Amino acid sequence: MAISSTSSDRRQLVLAVLIVIAGLAIFVWTIFSGISGIGDILVQTTAPGTTDLDLQEAGDYTIFYENLSVIDNRFYSTGETVPSGLEIEVVDTSSGEKVDLRAPVGSSTYNINGRSGMSIMAFSIDHAGVYRMTTRYSPGRKGPEVVLAVGHDFMGKMISVMVISSAAFFGSIIIAAAILISAQRKREREEERLREEERLLRGRAS
């Protein structure tokens, strides 16, 4: 019985280790693929300039300033703060109405695939459509060409990736722990049964 129990314990231990390894692999894969994909949902543009944004969902959007970025194989490395005098305007091309811009709620930053950005403005739209974003420096000011990026619920998607990957990793640890605890309790019950059988045998012998 002891040999069988030891063999069973080893199998349970191997199973627990494999589950943790699988959880770690899912964690790494989800983080890598999820965050890499998230970077693709940001629409990049250079400023100053004009860009038509095809926004396919109503809701909140955030404008990010990317101090480290790459567009069309060109690398941008600008200051960590937004150049002074940079003005941004967003217009609904279907109506010609300006979209109200506001300061973002809190400060959001990211560093993905060599791109580093921070939130600088936000706006909301009540219908999908094409919106023209025009950026310029205020009269009398000159500044460098910089990169801006626009994203819909960008930070929410990042948080979702982190939650899913963390759930996979910690879930695997919980499952592995449950397997080991169950094996420990089974072993203790088996040992208790053997001790009881031994006690009964000694009682009969006497």
N, C-alpha and C positions, 0 to 999 in steps of 0.2 A: 504493500500500500504506500509506503513512504516513497518508493521509486516512482510510482504512478503519480503521486501528488507533486513530487519535484518536477517531473516531466510536464505536468499540467501547468505548474507555476511558470515554468520557462516559456511555454506557449503563450500564456496570458501576458507575460512581460514583453515578448516579441511583438504580440499583437498591439499592445499599448504603445510601444516605441514606433511601430509602423504607422499607427493612427496619428501620432504627434508629427512624424515626418511628413505625412500626407497633408496635415493641417498647415504645417509650415510652408510646404510647396504651394498650396492654394493661396496662402497669405502673400507670398512673394509674387506669384503669377497675377493675382488680382491687383496688387499694388502697381506692378509694372505695366500691365496691359491697360488697367483702368486709368491711371494717371497719364500714360502716354496718349490714350485716346481722348482724354479730357482736353489736352492741349490743342487738339484738332478742332474743337468746337468753338474756339476763340477766333473771331474774324479780325485779322490784322490789317492795319493800314498805316501809312506814313503820314506824318504831319510836319509842316502845313500841307494841306491838300484837300481833295473832295473824294468821298467814297460813298457809293450807294450800298446800303446794307439791306439785304433781303431777309427781314426778320419774320420767321415763320410761326412764331408763337407770341400770343399776347402775354403781358406780365412785366416783370422787372428785369432790367438789363444794367450791367455794370461796365463802365469804361475804365480800362486799365492802362497805366503808363508802363511800358516795358523798357527798363534801362539797359537790359541785355536781351538781344533778340536777333533773329535771322529772318530776312525776307528776300526771296529770289536769290538765294546763295550769297546775300550781302550781310555781313555781320555788323550789328549796331551795338555800341557801348557808349551810352550817354550818362549823364550825372544821375545820382540816386534821387534827386528832386526834380520835379517838373520844371522845365524852363520857364522863367518869368515872362509873363505876357502872353502865354499860349491861350487862345480862346477856342471854344468848341461850340458848335451849333448843330442841332439835329432837327430836320424838317421832314414832315410826312409828305411825300411827293404826291400822294393822291389828293390832298387838300391844300397843300402849301402852308399848313400850320406848323409853327415851331413847337417842338416837344420841350416840356419843362425839364431842365436839368437841375439836379440837386446833389448835395454832398452825400456820399455813400454812408450807410449805417455801419459804423465801425470801420476798421481798417483791415482790408484783406490783401494778402500777399501770396505769391506762389513762385516756385522755382522748378521748372519742368523742362527737361531736355535742353538745357543751356539757355532757357528763357527765364527771365526774372521780371516780375511785374508787381504793381501795387494799384489798388483801386483809387481812382481820383474823382470820379463822378458816377451818377446813376440816373436812370430815367425809367419811366413806365409807359407802356403803350396798351391801348385797349383793343387793338386789332392787328392782325398780321399785315405785312405789306412791305413796300420798299421805302426806306428812310434814308435821306441824304445827310451824311455827316460832313460838315465843313470845318476845317481847322485852319487857323491863321494866327499870326502874331499881331497884337494890338498895334495901332498906328505909331510909328516912331520907334518900334522895337524890332530887333532881328534876333533870330535864334537858330539853333541847329535843327536838322531834320531828325525827328524822333519817331518811335513806333508806339502806336496805340492799339489796343485790342478790345473787342466788344464781346461780351458773353452773357448768356441767359442762365441765371441760377447757377453760375459757375462754382461758387463756393459750396453750394448745396450738393452739387455732384461730387465734389472732392470729399466732402464729409461722408457722403453715401459710400464711396469707394473705401474709405478708411473703416467705416462701420462694418461693411461686409467682410473685408479682409480680416479685421480683428475678431469678428464673430467666428470665422472659420478657424483661426488659430487657437483662440481660447476655448472654442467649442471642442476642438480635438483634444486639448489638455484635460477638459472636464470629462470627456468620454474615456480617455485613457486612465484617468484617476479612478473613475467609477469601475472600470474593469479590474484594476489592481486591488481596489478595496473589496470588490466582490470576491476576487480570488483569495484575498487574505481571510475574509470571513468564512469562506468555504473550507480553507485549510484549518482554521481554528475549530470549526465544527467537526471536521474529520478527526483532528487530534483529540478533541473531547470525546468523540465516539470510541476511539481506540483506547483511551484511558479508562472509559467506562467498561469496555469489554474486558480489559486487563484486570480491573477491580473485581468484576464478576467471576472471572476465571480463578483469581486468587481466593475468592470467597468459597467457591465450590471445592477447591483443592484442600482448603483447611477444614 
